[in-house]
């Protein structure tokens, strides 16, 4: 899924810019350190709550990922991602 790969790349890039290890990011985001490499490689689903937590920890702007959110003909966003 393209969203997961792009989000994973954002996580990896911003983590490195902030000089965080995967372990430090896991601690800040309150997740398992084994989960971080799977997120960065796009190999696992990421719930919105976790995506927002990671974005907050890493100062990631999620506006560029809006293209992956489905919306209906009235512009209302659904819960599904492409």
C-alpha angles and dihedrals in degrees: 000000000000094000092058092049094048093046090047090052090051091051093049094045096047092043090056093045089054089045092236121155117224087253093054092049090049090052093048092047093042095236135120115281087229089062096060098070090049091052093047092051093047091240098129138048115256119209117224092247091056093044089054092047092050091046089053093048092049102034091242119169106220095192091098090060095058089097088074095058115095119227133180128242090276093056094253113146120235127208096249126093123209 
